[in-house]
Amino acid sequence: MIIALDAMGGDFAPNVTIEGAVLAAQHEDRNILLVGPEKLLLNKLEKYKNNNRLAYNKIEIIDANESILMSEHPAKAVRHKKNSSIAVCAKLVADKKADAFVSMGNSGAIMTAALLYLGRLRGILRPAITTVLPTTKGACILADIGANVDCKPEYLFQFGIMSSIFCKKVIKIKKPKVALLSIGEEASKGNELTLATYSLLNKTIGINFIGNIEGKDICHGKADVVICDGFTGNILLKFGEGITDTMLYLIKQKILSSPIKWFLLPFFHLIKKTLQTKFDYSRIGGAPLLGVNGVCIVGHGRSNSIAVKNAVAAAVETVKYDVLNEIESNLHRYL
Amino acid sequence: MIIALDAMGGDFAPNVTIEGAVLAAQHEDRNILLVGPEKLLLNKLEKYKNNNRLAYNKIEIIDANESILMSEHPAKAVRHKKNSSIAVCAKLVADKKADAFVSMGNSGAIMTAALLYLGRLRGILRPAITTVLPTTKGACILADIGANVDCKPEYLFQFGIMSSIFCKKVIKIKKPKVALLSIGEEASKGNELTLATYSLLNKTIGINFIGNIEGKDICHGKADVVICDGFTGNILLKFGEGITDTMLYLIKQKILSSPIKWFLLPFFHLIKKTLQTKFDYSRIGGAPLLGVNGVCIVGHGRSNSIAVKNAVAAAVETVKYDVLNEIESNLHRYL
């Protein structure tokens, strides 16, 4: 299988993405198209030529001399940077030169490029950007996290169906528990959007809808899929990052004020690592753009090389188990 | 000044609220009307008769033989339990027998009772439930956290004005920084509601509007007041609680798996206490219902007696600095 990988996406690109590409290419069934500035990538990849020749030979560099920054306006950036690594990745999939693409870059730009070059799946009203949220029991998929700031109940309903199919096929959960993010568990709790979405989800028999979920219960792993509008999802995600950083800061301050700080500091680093391992995305790697007509996995900006490798694995599984076809051909059954 | 205190509100009521009442009554300028089941309260208050006679004499018990649980539907509960401690508190303020009331109970029920017995301030479209969020720099006010799940831009605009006045008068911040919760700092980022609210806030010169704030920046203390619709605010707040609990759980698991766990456990309890002190509400006690025609401070359900005392102090300050009149008489200037 051929996976296009955006070498320039993420906070630690291109070193981490190149390393991730090498790790991914060690798998028998995957070849990597590494997309970014040719010279730079050739140069950096060189060191793997001798110590990992097998993987090295399975990586092909595809030139893309522009990059889209995390801070750029998605639509504008994609329109103006036709040769950006993200756009080139999407085009490779559109031209059937790659089976899927993976990027750790600007998720808005990835969605824009995917819509522009790949289009939507038949029957899908709005595609969603999803992410993987860690929980005490493992992880859950959160959709949408920013592609659709103003939603209709039908959008959320489709996010639920698409995420549930992804969860079943790729994460191998038999009957994924799908929950609707709201302000109380009761069916009567919520805003206009969630109340209407609740009735839609409650009527369908195709997915395992477990009702509303509150913010605090996401972390406890009560659901495998949590759906919400992209405004709420985006705020939630960023607030979570802020709290984690703040807590680590407070713990460190406490340790530094202790008379036995030199003894406790290594312990702090252990805690930090534990939380970052748990609360980062490396184990799962990435989550899909759902609803576009091509497989695309979006990884977290902070991804390390293991996360990149795992995001490529998620892309491979999504293609292998034909998730897009499953969504397209089954969508009408739920409606 | 006479403050009505709902003895039955909060997770540790009535013990903690009674203790808080005693602490509050030690202040020269405040008398407490302790509202709840007379017999129970008389019995529990008895122990302070000898060891804190001064405070004891400044507390009067007002009988209210019903309680509203945290899990009850606010409107239904207030309608059916006319003699609940929350309803009686609101009536005491309406009848001018108390200058303000304080409750750690069901915030939806507090809002319903306040609206029913006290009504709205002139010119206010929708009152807001606010809360105090801890930040690395101190704290900020978040409004609304659940009273208004579907909002219009004008509501959010008024939440900003009311919270800013409260911050100025009670928390003594000269020019409180007011921010709008959104998915990016740029004016162009947000949903229909926040985009329209942004233009309203940006036009007014009466408050110090600093623009949009993202979820992650709330924790860093970039703003003194953060405004949002009650759906988003409620989800944010509960997600924050969930993450804090989850992180503490993960840290504890890590420690328990360590060979030196007995040595590290006391350190864990120190961390837990640090985070709980920082992330709880005791230092500030409570935040106001803003927009109702009477002073009401809502404390956190997990409040300890210090928090109860501080919530009473916030009520006293709100009355003393005439926050309601300030809101009512100045509202038209901003519009």
Interface residues (C-beta under 8 A of the other chain):
Chain A: H73 T135 T136 G146 V149 D150 L181 S182 I183 E186 S188 G190 N191 E192 T194 E214 G215 K216 D217 I218 C219 H220 D229 G230 F231 T232 N234 I235 L236 L237 K238 F239 G240 E241 G242 I243 T244 D245 T246 M247 Y249 L250 I251 K254 L264 F267 L270 I271 T274 L275 K278
Chain B: H73 T135 T136 G146 V149 D150 L181 S182 I183 S188 G190 N191 E192 T194 E214 G215 K216 D217 I218 C219 H220 D229 G230 F231 T232 N234 I235 L236 L237 K238 F239 G240 E241 G242 I243 T244 D245 T246 M247 Y249 L250 I251 K254 L264 F267 L270 I271 T274 L275 K278
